[in-house]
Amino acid sequence: MRNVIWLLLLAGVAVVAAAALGTNDGLVMFYWRGWRADLSLNLFLGLLIGTCFVIVTAIQAANSLVGLPQRAREWRVARRDRSAQAELRDALAQYFGGRYSRAQKSAQRALVIQADTPELAQDNEFTVLSHLLAAGSAHRLQDRTGRDEQLRRALDLARRSSAARSAEEGARMLAAEWALDDRDAPRAMALLAELPVGVARRTHALRLKLQAARLGRHPQDALKTARLLAKHQGFSKIAAQGLLRSLAFESLDTAHDLDQLRRVWQQFDPVDRRDGFVAARAADRAAAWGAHDEARSWLRPFWERVAELNDDERSAVALGLVNALPGLGPEWLPRLEATSQAYPRDGAIALAVGCALAERQLWGKSRRLLENAAADITLAAASRRKAWLVLAGLAQQEADPARAALCFEAAARAA
C-alpha cells in the first residue's frame, strides 16, 4: 500500500512538472569577466536542486562519520543496560522459584554491570531493587549480616533519590516483615512507625503492624489495628469478629488489678463493649477482684435486650452473671424471672437465674432451676458442677445432710 501511494505521488509530481515546466522558455545567463554562459531555466532549476541534495547528503555523511564514536558508545551502553535488566529479571525469576543463592548472584551481577557503566549509575530505582532482591535472598539464606548490609545500601540510596521513593516504602515494609520473621517486634514497630501516614494505612502495612503488636504483647494496639483492617475489609466478617474478640480477651487478661481492668474496658471501642462474650469475660475478671456491682453493671445492658442475643452469646452473658451475683439487688429479680420464663430450656439461663434466686434466699424457686441446669448435658462440666454445689449449699441450709452429700457426689462426678 505504501508503494502505491509513493507511485501516485511521483506521478502527480511528474504531471505538475510537465505542466509547469513544459512551456517554460526562460533563460539564465552567467557573466564572468568576458565570458557568458546561457542555461535554460529548467536546467538551472534541476542543477540547483541536485546541488542542494548533494550538499545535504555530504553534510549528513560528515555528521555520521563524526558521531560514529558517540553512537558506538551509546550502543555499548544500551547493550550493558539490556544485560543488567536481564540479570535483574533472572534474579526475580530465581527468587520466586526458591533458588535464593542464584537470585543473590544474579542481583549482584546486575549491580556490578551498573557500577561498571557510569551512564547507568543514575538509575537509582534499578539499584535499589537489585539491593532489595539481594537482601531478600540473603534473608531466606539466614545471612542476616549480608541482608542488613544490602538493606542499608538500598535505604541510603532511596533517601537521596525521589525517583526511588516507592522502592524505599517497599524496603521498609520488607524490613519490618523480616524483623517479624526474626521475632523482633520492637524493630518491626519502629520500621512501621517511620512509614508515611498514607503508606502506614495500607492493608499490608496494617497486617504487619497487627503481627508486630501481637508479637510484642500489645493487645490494645493490636485491637485498634485489627479494627482498621476490618474496616478496610482485610478479613472476612466472621474472621474479623473472631479476631477482634480474641484480642479483646487478651487485653482484658493483661489487667493485673481492678483499676487496669477499668481502663482497658473504657478504652474499648463501643462495638467491643456491645459484644456479649467480651462483656462476660470482663465481668468474670471484675468479679474475681470483688467488684461484683461493676461486673453486673457491664452485663446489665445485655439482660435488657436478651432477646436480641444469639444462643451462644446469651449463654456467655448468663454464665458471666453467675460469678457476679454476691450483693445482687432485688431490682434484678423481675428481669431474671422474665428471661427464665422466655427461655425455659436454656441451661445457662436456668443456672444464672437459679443462682440469683439462691443469692436472694429464694430457695424453693431456685432449686428447680438449678436441677434443670445440673441435668443439662449441653452445659460445660464446670457450670453443671456449680449447679450441684449450689444445690448442696441449699440442702445444708435446710439441714438435709444426706441430700447435700448426694449433691457433692454429683458435683464430683460432673465431667
C-alpha positions in Angstrom: 0.0 0.0 0.0 2.8 2.4 0.8 4.5 1.7 -2.6 1.2 2.5 -4.4 1.0 5.8 -2.5 4.5 6.8 -3.4 3.9 5.8 -7.1 0.8 8.1 -7.1 2.8 10.9 -5.6 5.5 10.6 -8.1 3.0 10.5 -10.9 1.4 13.7 -9.5 4.8 15.4 -9.4 5.6 14.4 -12.9 2.3 15.8 -14.2 2.8 19.1 -12.3 6.4 19.4 -13.6 5.3 18.7 -17.2 2.5 21.3 -16.9 4.6 24.0 -15.3 8.0 23.5 -17.0 7.0 22.1 -20.4 6.3 25.6 -21.8 9.0 27.4 -19.8 11.3 29.1 -22.3 13.2 31.2 -19.7 17.0 31.6 -19.7 19.6 32.0 -17.0 22.7 33.9 -18.0 26.0 33.9 -16.1 28.7 36.5 -16.7 32.3 36.1 -15.6 34.7 38.8 -16.9 34.5 38.4 -20.6 32.6 35.1 -20.6 28.9 34.5 -20.8 27.0 31.2 -20.2 23.4 30.7 -21.1 21.3 28.0 -19.4 17.6 27.2 -19.7 15.7 27.9 -16.6 14.6 24.2 -16.4 18.2 23.0 -16.5 19.2 25.6 -13.9 16.5 24.5 -11.5 17.4 20.9 -11.9 21.1 21.7 -11.3 20.2 23.8 -8.2 18.1 21.0 -6.7 20.7 18.4 -7.4 23.4 20.6 -5.9 21.3 21.1 -2.7 20.7 17.4 -2.5 24.5 16.7 -2.8 25.3 19.3 -0.2 22.8 17.9 2.3 24.0 14.3 1.7 27.6 15.4 2.3 26.7 17.2 5.5 24.8 14.1 6.8 27.7 11.8 5.8 30.1 14.1 7.7 27.9 14.2 10.7 27.5 10.4 10.7 31.3 10.0 10.4 31.9 12.4 13.2 29.2 10.9 15.5 30.3 7.4 14.9 32.2 7.1 18.2 29.2 8.5 20.1 26.8 6.1 18.5 29.2 3.2 19.3 29.3 4.3 22.9 25.5 4.5 23.1 25.2 1.1 21.5 27.6 -0.4 24.1 25.7 1.3 27.0 22.4 0.0 25.6 23.9 -3.5 25.4 25.1 -3.3 29.0 21.7 -1.9 30.1 20.0 -4.9 28.4 22.4 -7.2 30.2 21.8 -5.6 33.6 18.0 -5.8 33.0 18.3 -9.4 32.0 20.2 -10.2 35.2 17.6 -8.4 37.3 14.8 -10.4 35.6 16.7 -13.6 36.2 17.2 -12.7 39.8 13.4 -12.2 40.2 12.6 -15.5 38.4 15.1 -17.3 40.6 13.8 -15.7 43.8 10.2 -16.6 43.1 11.4 -20.1 42.2 13.0 -20.5 45.6 16.6 -20.6 44.3 17.9 -17.9 46.6 21.6 -18.4 46.0 21.2 -18.0 42.3 18.9 -15.0 42.8 21.5 -13.3 45.0 24.3 -13.9 42.4 22.1 -12.6 39.6 21.3 -9.5 41.6 25.0 -9.0 42.4 25.9 -9.3 38.7 23.3 -6.7 37.8 24.8 -4.3 40.4 28.4 -5.0 39.0 27.3 -4.2 35.5 25.6 -1.0 36.6 28.6 0.0 38.7 31.0 -0.5 35.7 28.8 1.6 33.4 28.8 5.3 34.5 25.9 6.1 32.2 23.7 3.6 34.2 24.6 4.9 37.6 21.7 7.4 37.6 19.1 4.7 37.5 18.6 4.6 41.3 15.4 2.7 41.2 17.2 -0.2 39.4 19.9 -0.1 42.0 17.5 -0.1 45.0 15.5 -3.0 43.5 18.7 -5.0 43.0 19.8 -4.4 46.5 16.4 -5.5 47.8 16.5 -8.7 45.8 19.9 -9.4 47.2 18.8 -8.6 50.7 15.6 -10.8 50.3 17.7 -13.7 49.1 20.2 -13.3 52.0 17.3 -13.3 54.4 16.0 -16.6 53.0 19.5 -18.0 53.3 19.7 -16.9 57.0 22.5 -14.5 56.2 21.4 -11.6 58.4 24.6 -9.7 58.2 24.5 -9.6 54.4 20.8 -8.9 54.4 21.2 -5.9 56.7 24.1 -4.5 54.7 22.1 -4.7 51.4 19.1 -3.2 53.1 21.2 -0.3 54.4 22.5 0.4 51.0 19.0 0.3 49.5 17.6 2.7 52.1 20.6 5.1 51.9 20.2 5.3 48.1 16.4 5.6 48.2 16.6 8.5 50.6 18.7 10.5 48.2 16.5 9.9 45.2 12.9 11.0 44.7 12.6 8.5 41.8 13.2 5.6 44.3 10.6 6.8 46.9 8.2 3.9 46.2 11.1 1.5 46.4 12.0 3.0 49.8 8.5 2.3 51.1 8.7 -1.3 49.9 12.1 -1.6 51.5 10.8 -0.5 54.9 7.9 -2.9 54.8 10.2 -5.7 53.7 12.5 -4.9 56.6 9.5 -4.9 59.0 8.5 -8.3 57.7 12.0 -9.7 58.1 12.1 -8.3 61.7 8.9 -10.2 62.4 10.5 -13.4 61.0 13.3 -12.7 63.5 10.8 -12.3 66.3 12.0 -8.8 66.8 8.7 -6.9 67.5 10.3 -3.6 68.7 12.3 -3.2 65.4 9.3 -4.1 63.3 7.2 -1.5 65.1 10.0 1.1 64.7 10.2 0.5 61.0 6.5 0.7 60.5 6.4 3.9 62.5 8.7 5.5 60.0 6.3 5.0 57.1 4.3 8.0 55.8 0.7 8.2 57.0 -0.8 7.1 53.7 1.6 4.1 53.4 1.0 3.1 57.0 -2.7 2.7 56.4 -2.3 0.3 53.5 -3.6 -3.2 54.1 -0.2 -4.9 54.1 1.3 -2.4 56.5 -1.7 -2.8 58.8 -1.3 -6.6 58.7 2.4 -6.3 59.6 1.5 -3.9 62.4 -1.0 -6.3 63.8 1.5 -9.1 63.8 4.1 -6.9 65.5 1.6 -5.8 68.1 0.6 -9.3 68.9 4.2 -10.5 68.9 5.1 -7.6 71.3 2.1 -8.4 73.5 0.4 -5.1 73.0 -3.2 -6.3 72.6 -4.7 -2.8 72.8 -2.6 -1.7 69.8 -3.4 -4.9 68.0 -7.1 -4.5 68.7 -7.1 -1.0 67.1 -5.1 -2.2 64.1 -7.4 -5.2 63.6 -10.4 -2.7 63.8 -8.8 -0.7 60.9 -8.2 -3.9 58.9 -11.8 -5.0 59.4 -12.9 -1.5 58.3 -10.8 -1.9 55.1 -12.2 -5.4 54.6 -8.8 -7.0 55.3 -10.6 -10.0 56.8 -13.9 -11.8 56.2 -16.7 -10.7 58.5 -16.6 -13.9 60.6 -12.8 -13.9 60.8 -12.7 -10.3 61.8 -15.3 -10.9 64.6 -13.3 -13.8 66.0 -10.0 -11.9 65.8 -11.4 -8.8 67.5 -13.0 -10.9 70.2 -9.8 -12.8 70.9 -7.7 -9.6 71.0 -10.3 -8.1 73.4 -9.9 -11.1 75.7 -6.1 -10.7 75.6 -6.4 -7.0 76.5 -8.6 -8.0 79.5 -6.2 -10.7 80.6 -3.3 -8.2 80.7 -5.0 -6.3 83.5 -3.3 -7.0 86.8 -5.7 -5.1 89.1 -9.2 -3.6 89.0 -8.0 -0.2 88.0 -6.2 -1.5 85.0 -9.3 -3.6 84.1 -11.4 -0.4 84.2 -9.0 1.5 82.0 -9.0 -1.4 79.5 -12.8 -1.5 79.4 -13.0 2.2 78.9 -10.5 2.1 76.0 -12.5 -0.5 74.2 -14.5 0.6 71.1 -18.2 0.8 71.7 -18.6 -2.2 69.4 -16.4 -4.3 71.6 -18.4 -3.3 74.7 -21.5 -4.4 73.0 -20.1 -7.9 72.4 -21.6 -10.3 75.0 -18.6 -12.5 75.1 -16.3 -9.6 75.8 -18.6 -8.2 78.5 -18.9 -11.6 80.1 -15.1 -12.0 80.2 -14.7 -8.5 81.7 -17.4 -9.3 84.3 -15.6 -12.5 85.3 -12.3 -10.6 85.8 -14.1 -7.9 87.8 -15.9 -10.4 89.9 -12.6 -12.2 90.7 -11.3 -8.9 92.3 -14.6 -8.5 94.2 -16.1 -5.7 92.1 -19.4 -7.5 91.7 -21.5 -4.4 91.3 -19.3 -3.1 88.5 -19.4 -6.6 86.8 -23.2 -6.6 86.9 -23.3 -3.0 85.5 -21.3 -4.2 82.5 -23.8 -7.1 82.0 -27.0 -5.2 82.6 -27.4 -3.9 79.0 -27.4 -7.4 77.7 -30.1 -8.6 80.1 -32.2 -5.7 79.0 -32.1 -6.9 75.3 -31.6 -10.6 75.8 -34.0 -11.4 73.0 -31.6 -9.8 70.5 -28.7 -12.2 71.5 -27.9 -15.4 69.8 -27.8 -18.7 71.7 -24.0 -18.7 72.3 -23.9 -15.0 73.4 -26.9 -15.4 75.7 -25.2 -18.4 77.4 -22.0 -16.4 77.8 -23.8 -13.5 79.4 -25.8 -15.8 81.7 -22.6 -17.6 82.8 -20.9 -14.3 83.3 -23.6 -13.2 85.7 -23.1 -16.3 87.9 -19.8 -15.1 89.3 -21.1 -11.6 89.8 -24.1 -12.5 92.0 -22.9 -11.5 95.5 -24.7 -8.4 96.6 -27.4 -8.8 93.9 -30.3 -6.3 94.4 -34.0 -7.1 94.2 -34.4 -5.0 91.1 -32.8 -7.8 89.1 -35.4 -10.4 90.0 -38.2 -9.4 87.7 -35.8 -9.2 84.7 -34.3 -12.6 85.5 -37.6 -14.4 86.1 -38.9 -13.0 82.8 -35.9 -14.3 81.0 -36.2 -17.7 82.6 -39.8 -17.9 81.5 -38.9 -16.8 78.0 -36.1 -19.5 77.7 -37.2 -22.4 79.9 -34.9 -24.9 78.1 -31.7 -22.8 78.3 -29.4 -24.4 80.8 -27.2 -21.4 81.2 -30.2 -19.1 81.9 -31.5 -21.6 84.4 -28.2 -21.7 86.2 -27.9 -17.9 86.3 -31.4 -17.3 87.5 -31.3 -20.2 90.0 -28.0 -19.0 91.5 -29.5 -15.4 91.6 -32.6 -16.7 93.5 -30.4 -18.6 95.8 -28.4 -15.5 96.5 -31.7 -13.8 97.4 -32.5 -16.8 99.6 -35.5 -17.8 97.5 -34.5 -21.4 97.8 -37.8 -23.0 96.7 -37.8 -21.3 93.3 -34.1 -21.7 92.8 -34.0 -25.5 93.4 -36.0 -26.4 90.3 -33.9 -24.2 88.0 -30.7 -25.5 89.4 -31.8 -29.1 89.0 -32.6 -28.3 85.3 -29.2 -26.8 84.9 -27.4 -29.7 86.5 -29.2 -32.1 84.3 -28.4 -30.2 81.1 -25.6 -32.1 79.4 -25.1 -29.3 76.9 -23.6 -27.2 79.7 -19.9 -27.3 80.4 -18.8 -29.5 83.3 -17.8 -26.5 85.4 -21.2 -25.0 85.0 -23.0 -28.2 86.0 -20.6 -28.6 88.9 -21.5 -25.1 90.0 -25.2 -26.0 90.0 -24.6 -29.1 92.1 -22.6 -27.2 94.6 -25.3 -24.5 95.0 -27.8 -27.3 95.4 -25.6 -28.8 98.1 -25.5 -25.5 99.8 -29.3 -25.3 99.8 -29.5 -28.7 101.3 -27.2 -27.7 104.0 -29.3 -24.6 104.7 -32.3 -26.9 105.0 -30.4 -29.3 107.4 -30.5 -32.2 104.9 -27.0 -33.7 105.1 -28.0 -36.8 103.1 -29.2 -34.7 100.2 -26.1 -32.4 100.5 -23.8 -35.5 100.3 -25.6 -36.7 97.1 -25.2 -33.2 95.6 -21.5 -33.1 96.5 -21.0 -36.6 95.0 -22.8 -35.5 91.8 -20.6 -32.4 91.6 -17.5 -34.5 91.9 -18.7 -36.8 89.1 -19.6 -33.9 86.8 -17.3 -34.0 83.8 
